[in-house]
């Protein structure tokens, strides 16, 4: 169910990060190598990126496959950024189709993606949804499990939790509410990346001054590190922290 990727580093075109790599997110939309659930991610795609001096990200989301969007080829060739989050979608049963159902979801300065599903959607999520303010539920982008999960994480961010804690607390709350599924989250504010592995694959690679966190490797070059299931990875201020381990790449 879906593939996603976040990038921090020197200015690069969207094409260089997403399309040019031989097994990048573009190719993963039809030929993913590590996807455990589903085979084709053709139910939409989205990219969010940050421009210099503007903390609010831009987004481009479509309900068609990434390879079928002729406009994206031109957009990705000329748009450059030092921070982005992108996803290709394989829709979960019972969820809405359309561009508003496609990651990245946004709130304040954040971009968010969910790789996975809520089992038994939507009835299984009623109790956890009821923990949110009614106004928050009315503001959901779409009737889709990923949008609800984002609302749960964003509510915790706005309540003052640090990003890694907001993700961990959301996972804990889902378990306490008896909600099962796969919950790989990916989050960035353009300065840091926070993600977790919970039921699906996740990896990262440090390359000189850049870092990619992704569902799976974008090429066969060395340096890719798998994130253990149940772990949270945070990249901030030149440090990569996976659970309680640290790697200095600054």
C-alpha positions as CSV (number, residue, x, y, z in Angstrom):
1,X,0.0,0.0,0.0
2,X,1.8,3.1,-1.3
3,X,5.5,4.1,-1.4
4,X,6.9,7.3,0.0
5,X,10.1,9.3,0.2
6,X,11.5,12.4,1.9
7,X,14.7,14.3,0.9
8,X,16.8,16.9,2.7
9,X,20.0,18.3,1.1
10,X,21.4,20.6,-1.5
11,X,19.1,22.2,-4.0
12,X,18.0,19.5,-6.5
13,X,15.2,19.2,-9.1
14,X,12.2,17.1,-8.3
15,X,13.2,15.1,-11.4
16,X,16.6,14.3,-10.0
17,X,15.2,13.0,-6.7
18,X,12.1,11.2,-7.8
19,X,12.4,10.3,-11.5
20,X,16.0,9.9,-12.5
21,X,17.1,7.2,-10.0
22,X,16.7,3.8,-11.7
23,X,14.4,2.5,-8.9
24,X,13.1,5.8,-7.7
25,X,9.6,6.7,-6.6
26,X,8.6,7.2,-10.2
27,X,9.4,3.6,-11.1
28,X,8.0,2.3,-7.8
29,X,4.6,3.4,-9.0
30,X,4.5,0.3,-11.2
31,X,7.6,-1.8,-10.3
32,X,8.3,-1.6,-6.6
33,X,10.9,-4.2,-5.4
34,X,10.0,-4.4,-1.7
35,X,6.3,-3.7,-1.6
36,X,4.7,-6.4,0.5
37,X,1.0,-5.4,-0.1
38,X,-0.3,-4.6,-3.5
39,X,1.7,-4.4,-6.7
40,X,0.9,-1.2,-8.5
41,X,0.7,2.3,-7.0
42,X,-1.6,3.9,-9.6
43,X,-4.3,5.6,-7.5
44,X,-2.6,9.0,-7.5
45,X,0.6,10.7,-6.5
46,X,1.7,13.8,-4.7
47,X,4.8,15.9,-4.1
48,X,5.3,18.6,-1.5
49,X,8.4,20.9,-1.3
50,X,9.8,23.9,0.4
51,X,11.0,27.1,-1.3
52,X,13.8,29.2,0.2
53,X,12.5,31.6,2.8
54,X,8.9,30.2,2.9
55,X,8.1,27.8,5.7
56,X,4.7,26.8,4.2
57,X,5.2,24.0,1.6
58,X,3.8,23.9,-1.9
59,X,2.0,20.8,-3.0
60,X,1.1,19.1,-6.3
61,X,-1.4,16.2,-6.0
62,X,-3.2,14.3,-8.7
63,X,-5.5,11.3,-8.7
64,X,-3.9,9.7,-11.8
65,X,-0.7,7.6,-12.0
66,X,2.5,9.6,-11.9
67,X,3.6,8.3,-15.3
68,X,0.3,9.5,-16.9
69,X,0.7,13.1,-15.9
70,X,2.5,15.0,-18.7
71,X,2.5,18.2,-16.8
72,X,4.6,16.7,-14.0
73,X,7.5,15.9,-16.3
74,X,7.9,19.7,-17.0
75,X,7.2,20.7,-13.4
76,X,9.7,18.3,-12.0
77,X,12.4,19.3,-14.5
78,X,12.4,23.0,-13.5
79,X,11.4,22.9,-9.8
80,X,14.3,22.8,-7.4
81,X,14.3,22.4,-3.6
82,X,16.4,21.4,-0.7
83,X,13.5,19.5,1.0
84,X,10.6,17.5,-0.3
85,X,8.2,14.7,0.6
86,X,6.5,12.6,-2.1
87,X,4.2,9.6,-2.4
88,X,2.6,7.3,-4.9
89,X,-0.7,5.7,-3.8
90,X,-2.4,2.3,-3.8
91,X,-5.8,3.0,-2.3
92,X,-7.0,1.0,0.6
93,X,-10.5,-0.7,0.2
94,X,-13.3,1.6,1.3
95,X,-11.4,4.8,1.0
96,X,-12.2,7.7,-1.4
97,X,-10.4,8.3,-4.6
98,X,-9.4,11.8,-5.8
99,X,-6.5,14.2,-5.4
100,X,-7.5,15.2,-1.8
101,X,-7.0,11.6,-0.7
102,X,-3.4,11.6,-1.9
103,X,-0.4,12.3,0.3
104,X,1.3,14.5,1.2
105,X,-1.2,15.9,3.6
106,X,-0.3,19.3,5.1
107,X,-0.9,21.4,8.2
108,X,1.0,24.4,9.4
109,X,4.6,23.9,8.2
110,X,4.3,20.1,8.0
111,X,4.0,17.6,5.3
112,X,2.9,14.0,6.1
113,X,2.5,10.7,4.4
114,X,1.2,7.3,5.5
115,X,2.2,4.0,4.0
116,X,-0.2,1.3,5.2
117,X,-3.8,0.9,6.1
118,X,-6.3,0.8,8.9
119,X,-7.9,-2.6,9.0
120,X,-11.7,-2.6,8.9
121,X,-11.9,1.0,7.8
122,X,-14.0,3.0,8.5
123,X,-15.9,1.4,11.4
124,X,-12.8,0.2,13.2
125,X,-11.6,3.8,13.5
126,X,-14.7,5.3,15.1
127,X,-13.4,5.2,18.7
128,X,-10.0,6.7,17.9
129,X,-11.7,9.4,15.7
130,X,-13.9,10.4,18.6
131,X,-10.8,11.4,20.6
132,X,-10.3,14.4,18.2
133,X,-12.3,17.7,18.4
134,X,-15.3,17.7,16.1
135,X,-13.8,20.7,14.2
136,X,-10.7,18.7,13.4
137,X,-12.8,15.9,11.9
138,X,-14.7,18.4,9.8
139,X,-11.4,19.7,8.4
140,X,-10.2,16.3,7.1
141,X,-9.0,16.5,3.5
142,X,-10.9,13.3,2.5
143,X,-12.7,10.3,3.8
144,X,-9.6,8.2,3.9
145,X,-7.6,6.4,6.7
146,X,-4.4,8.4,6.0
147,X,-6.2,11.7,6.5
148,X,-7.5,10.6,9.9
149,X,-4.1,9.4,10.9
150,X,-2.6,12.7,9.9
151,X,-5.2,14.5,12.0
152,X,-4.2,12.4,15.0
153,X,-0.5,13.2,14.5
154,X,-1.1,16.9,13.8
155,X,-3.3,17.3,16.9
156,X,-0.4,16.0,19.0
157,X,2.0,18.4,17.3
158,X,-0.2,21.3,18.0
159,X,-0.6,20.2,21.6
160,X,3.2,20.6,22.0
161,X,4.6,17.2,21.5
162,X,7.9,16.8,19.7
163,X,7.5,15.2,16.2
164,X,8.9,11.8,17.2
165,X,6.8,11.8,20.4
166,X,3.7,12.8,18.3
167,X,4.2,9.7,16.1
168,X,4.9,7.4,19.0
169,X,1.9,8.6,20.9
170,X,-0.3,8.2,17.9
171,X,0.8,4.6,17.5
172,X,0.2,3.9,21.2
173,X,-3.3,5.4,21.0
174,X,-4.2,3.3,18.0
175,X,-3.1,0.2,19.9
176,X,-5.0,1.1,23.0
177,X,-8.1,1.7,20.9
178,X,-7.8,-1.7,19.3
179,X,-7.0,-0.3,15.8
180,X,-4.9,-2.6,13.8
181,X,-3.1,-2.2,10.5
182,X,0.2,-0.9,9.1
183,X,1.3,2.5,10.2
184,X,4.5,3.7,8.5
185,X,4.4,7.5,8.9
186,X,6.7,10.1,7.2
187,X,6.8,13.7,8.4
188,X,8.9,16.8,7.6
189,X,8.9,20.5,8.1
190,X,11.7,21.1,5.6
191,X,14.4,21.1,8.3
192,X,14.0,17.6,9.7
193,X,12.5,14.3,8.8
194,X,10.8,12.0,11.3
195,X,9.5,8.6,10.3
196,X,8.7,5.2,11.7
197,X,8.5,1.6,10.6
198,X,5.3,-0.1,11.7
199,X,4.4,-3.0,9.5
200,X,6.2,-2.2,6.2
201,X,9.6,-1.4,4.9
202,X,11.6,1.7,5.6
203,X,15.2,2.7,4.9
204,X,17.5,5.7,4.7
205,X,20.7,6.7,3.1
206,X,23.2,9.4,3.9
207,X,25.1,10.7,0.8
208,X,27.6,13.6,1.4
209,X,25.3,16.4,2.7
210,X,22.0,14.9,1.7
211,X,19.7,12.3,3.2
212,X,16.8,10.3,1.9
213,X,14.3,8.4,4.0
214,X,12.2,6.1,1.8
215,X,10.0,3.0,1.7
216,X,12.7,1.2,-0.3
217,X,16.1,1.9,-1.9
218,X,16.0,4.1,-5.1
219,X,19.1,2.4,-6.6
220,X,21.5,-0.4,-6.1
221,X,24.3,1.8,-4.8
222,X,25.6,1.2,-1.3
223,X,24.8,3.0,1.8
224,X,21.1,2.1,2.3
225,X,20.2,1.2,5.9
226,X,17.0,-0.6,6.8
227,X,15.1,0.8,9.7
228,X,14.0,-2.0,12.1
229,X,10.2,-2.5,12.5
230,X,8.9,-0.7,15.5
231,X,11.6,2.0,15.3
232,X,11.4,5.8,14.8
233,X,14.0,7.6,12.8
234,X,14.6,11.4,13.3
235,X,17.0,13.5,11.2
236,X,17.8,17.0,12.7
237,X,20.8,19.2,12.9
238,X,23.1,16.8,11.1
239,X,22.2,13.8,13.2
240,X,20.3,10.6,12.4
241,X,18.7,9.0,15.4
242,X,17.1,5.6,15.0
243,X,15.4,4.7,18.3
244,X,18.3,5.3,20.8
245,X,21.1,5.2,18.2
246,X,22.8,8.2,16.7
247,X,24.8,8.7,13.5
248,X,26.6,12.0,12.8
249,X,26.6,12.8,9.1
250,X,27.1,16.6,9.4
